[in-house]
Amino acid sequence: MKIWMLNASLEDWEATRDYCGFGSEQERSPISAGDRIIYFCNGLIVGVFEAGKTVESEFSGLKERQFQVKLRKILVPENGLVASPLHYRTRLQPHAPLSPSLWGVSAREYEKIMQALAEGKKELVF
């Protein structure tokens, strides 16, 4: 199991909370069923999911995102979790080789994120 942070638009998040989408099959290829996906929008963690099956255009609300991953909810906070340290990562650290919207997350970081979400914190501090 790999842990990914998906940096996506708030519009995609509002369109569906059951799928995430990519512009090409190559961009989606790093994700496998069972991987964890931290859904990240504009500096805010809006949910943590398990990757399910990969589909193509199953959800039509993501018009530009034909290559999709079905998501299974693990934890979705009511108002999100401010995650400035992860926001800096999207600007300073390289993304996954095949996808400009995916970053690897360590098990330690994942545990910190899950703990903060479970405790209902409003901001993530490392």
Order of alpha helices (4+ residues) and beta strands (2+ residues): beta-alpha-beta-alpha-beta-beta-beta-beta-alpha-beta-alpha
